[in-house]
Amino acid sequence: MSPTVEGPTHASAQTAMSAPVSAAYSYCEAVTGAQARNFAYGIRLLPTDKRHAMSALYAFSRRVDDIGDGTLPAGAKLARLEETRAVLGRIRAGEVDEDDTDPVAVALAHAARRFPIPLGGLDELIDGVLMDVRGETYETWDDLKVYCRCVAGAIGRLSLGVFGTVHAPGRGTPEAARAAEYADTLGLALQLTNILRDVREDAGNGRTYLPAEDLAKFGCSEGFRAGRLSAGADFAGLVHHEVRRARALFAEGYRLLPMLDRRSGACVAAMAGIYRRLLDRIEREPDAVLRGRVSLPPHEKAYVAVRGLSGLDARTVTRQAVRRRM
């Protein structure tokens, strides 16, 4: 018995697309390629319909993030975010026509008709960016998790709506039912890696995301402005502590991979693999994040993509799961 795929059929993927919708997707793909190199690298591995949908999700998410990261006064940002939430409401209500002047709304509305995308995840993203605008800080990891689930875990669950899941015989098992939870956890792992990578940039913008109790434990409560540390600060100890937390999240989130079809699994493995390698670099040289943004060269990204396409990561996760059950 062959596996079944929960999601759109091949025939639906080939449905003719109107010129306005095609142009809207092209706009979203251009935004994705220009603004999100790691994300764009991963979604290249997807078939066209899924790549289009993921580009639409990214372009809408980018709009939300840009409002939060922009230079407008807080009051103006709050108003813009509510305007964006209203656009999402129109999409959800089916009120966006193909000739709408907002190409991101056109593309996302089309994607939401084609795939079972849980659009409420974009409301969560807006809620997370509102936390940024209001200058919220986080005392504990449990507090920070709330933020991470909004801005990254929700993206994992939204993406799962596009990918669908593949179930061999035995579908409906507890493992299969936890796919959304694994996607959410993988999003947390990516976001914590982002927080470590961007610690200096965020400090320069007046933001501190790492939990206050962790900062205090390692003598880093004074922050990281201009890459300077207070006397006695154990920044390496702080980074290694957060790296261990991120690795545990990756290990849990990677259990999603065997639930995805080959190309969706390759996309997820490529994006997650890039961030895991970033985490490796940060662990080896914690002070590097205080000097500038840590990144991977193209040849390493290419290796991660090939590894994802080979299914190696998914097979490794499956073998580990079998060993745990023995």
Salt bridges, closest charged atoms under 4 A:
GLU6 OE2 - HIS167 NE2 3.85
GLU6 OE2 - ARG171 NH2 2.49
GLU29 OE2 - ARG51 NE 2.74
GLU29 OE1 - HIS52 NE2 3.81
ASP66 OD1 - ARG62 NE 2.95
ASP69 OD2 - ARG62 NH2 3.97
ASP69 OD1 - ARG207 NH1 2.96
GLU82 OE1 - ARG85 NE 3.38
ASP100 OD2 - ARG90 NH2 2.67
ASP102 OD2 - ARG63 NH1 2.77
ASP123 OD1 - ARG85 NH1 3.07
ASP123 OD2 - ARG92 NH2 2.55
GLU124 OE2 - ARG157 NH1 2.97
ASP127 OD1 - ARG85 NH2 2.87
ASP142 OD1 - LYS145 NZ 3.51
GLU175 OE2 - ARG255 NH2 3.16
GLU181 OE2 - ARG178 NH2 2.90
ASP184 OD1 - ARG149 NH1 1.95
ASP184 OD2 - ARG157 NE 2.88
ASP198 OD1 - ARG197 NE 2.92
ASP198 OD1 - ARG293 NH2 3.17
GLU201 OE1 - ARG293 NH2 3.15
ASP214 OD2 - HIS241 NE2 3.75
ASP214 OD2 - ARG245 NH1 3.01
GLU242 OE1 - ARG245 NH1 3.01
GLU252 OE2 - ARG178 NH2 3.31
GLU252 OE1 - ARG255 NH1 3.33
ASP261 OD2 - LYS50 NZ 2.87
ASP280 OD1 - ARG247 NH2 2.68
GLU283 OE1 - ARG247 NH2 2.68
GLU285 OE2 - ARG291 NH2 2.37
GLU300 OE1 - ARG277 NH1 3.11
GLU300 OE2 - ARG281 NH2 2.58
ASP313 OD1 - ARG307 NE 2.77
